[in-house]
Amino acid sequence: MVGEKAIGQAFMELERLKPSNATEYFRALADRQPELAVFVTELTDDLTEEASLICYSLFAVIVRAYELTSLQPVKPLDHRIVLRALRKNDADMEELGESSPGDASRRLPKSPAQPNLMALVIEALADAENVSDDDRGMMLLILKTIIDALHTATKPPRRTPRPKLAPSGEPLPPDHGPTPTSGGFRSRRPAR
């Protein structure tokens, strides 16, 4: 899970940027995550300048916070992961009903996988001045999709349990193992 410390450090890095270095910083970010950069660029196209700036800034903070948290380098995301997250989040927002997109941002549950990042997004949307409810709804969709796509791509693969082996080295049948009894657990393994 991305912690508050990583989010704070990512914010500090972004705040320390000189305006002359900002373009270079975002180019480097786009080089590291080209599919996410294309996604953000395309979806922020219809937003106001202020909404786009907030979206790009949070995009940078989210990606950098993941990079700071991850034990392995964060690989560039495949466009299919981004598209899958977008479709799911779009469907979730549709389910919220006929409420306005701005109201939807207050009603959307926090992502259980990344509550700190979702809290950051919700707070930023609530604090955004001169941003319409429609833009807030689109910003929520964009930013939650980034969080979910990065989460999917960076979570460690599930390990399949190793089969239990008999003393001879042969795999034991799947139902072999301890069984509950009135006196505790008793092994089904034959006595030696």
N, C-alpha and C positions, 0 to 999 in steps of 0.2 A: 504494500500500500504506500502511496506517495504521502509523505508526512509534511507537516506544517513547516518544518525546518527547511526541507528541500524547496518548498514553494517560496518561502521567504528569501532563500538564497537566489533562486531564479529571478524573483522580483528585483533584488538588489543588483544583479548583473544587468538587467534591462534598464534600470534607473540610472546606472553609472555610464551608460552609453552616451557618447557625444553625438549630437545630430549627424555629424559627418561620418560616424561609424555605424549608424543605424542601418543604412542600406546594405553595407557589407555584412552585418550581423544577420539580417534577414535573408540575404543570398546564401550565406553559409547554412542557415537553417533549412532553406529550400533544397540545398544540395544534400543535406542529411536526410530529409523527409520530403522527397519530391512529390509523392502522391498526395500527402497531406497539404502541401503548399498549393498544389493545383486545386484541390478540393476547397480550401479556404478562399483562394482567389476567385474561383467561379461562383461560389455561393455568397460572397460578400459584394459581388458586382452591383446588386440592386439596393444595397444598404446605403444610408447616408455616410458622409465622410467620417463623422464622429463614431458612428456604430462600427464602421469598418476598422477604424484605428483601434478601438477597444477590442474588437475581435482578433486582429493581428497581434496585439500586445498579449492578450490572454493565450492565444495560440503559442506564442513564443515561450511564455511562462510555463504552460502545460508541458510542452515538449522538453524544455530544459529541466523541469522538475522530474520528469520520468528519467531523463539521462542521468541526473544526479542520484536518483534512487536505485537505478538498475545496477546489478552486479556485473552484467555483461553489456557491451555496447548495444544501444537500441538500433536494430537494423531498420533500413527503410521499409515502410509498410507497403504491402501489396494492395493495389486498388480494390481488390475484392473484399478485403477486410474492412476498408473504409466504407464501401458501398453497402455491405451487410449491416454495419453499425448504423449507417444513415437510414436504411429501410426500416430497421427495427425502431429507431427513435422517431422516425416520421409516423409510423403506425401507432406508437405509444402516444404521440401528441394528438393524433386524430381521435384516439380513444378518450382524450380528456373532454371531448364534447364540443359544444358550440361556444365555449368561453373564448374570450379574446386571447391572442397569443401572449400578451403581457401578463394576464391573469394565469395563463397556463404555466408560466415560469415560476409563479409562486406555488402552484399546486403540484408540479411535477416532483415526484419523490426523489430524494437524493440517491445517487448511484451507490448501491451497497458496496461495490468494489472499491470505489474511490470517493469516500465522503468528503475528504478535505478539498479535493479539486472541485467537486460539485458545490461545496459551500462557497468557494472562491467565485465560481461562475455566478451563482445566485446573488451573492453580495454585489458583485460588479454590475449585474443587470439592474439590481434595485437602486444602485447609486448612480447609474448612467443618466445624466441630464440631457435634455433635448434629443432623446431617442424615443421614437414612437413604439407603441405596443407591438405593432407588426414587426419592426426591426428587432425588438427584444426577443420575440418568439423565434425569429430566424437565427439570431445570435445564439440562443439556447440550443437550437437544433444543431448548429455548426459545432459549438464547443463541446456539447455532450457527445457528439459523434466522434470528435477528436479523442476525448477521454476514453470512450468505450473501445475505439479502434486500437489505441495504444495499449490499453489494458489487455485486450485480447492478444495482441502481438507480443507482449512482454511477460505474460504470466508463464511460469514454468510449466513444461508439459507434465501431464499426470503420469506418475510412475505406476507401472503395472506391478503388482506384488509378485515377488519371485515365488515359484512353486515350492512347497515344502517337499523335502526329499527324505526318503527312507535311509537308514544307515547304509544300504547298498548303493545309494546314489540315484535310485529310481524315483520318479515323481510319485508322490502319494495321491490317492484319489481325492477329488474336490471335497468330499464330505468328511474326510479324515480330520480329526482335530479334537480339541477338548469338548466335552459335553457337560451341561449342568446336571448336577445330582443334588440330592438333599443335603449332602455333606460338603458341597463345594464343587470343584471341577474335577472330572475324572477323565483321563485320557482313554481313547478307544484303541490306543496302540497296544498290541499284545505284550504280555509280560515276557521278559527275557529269562 
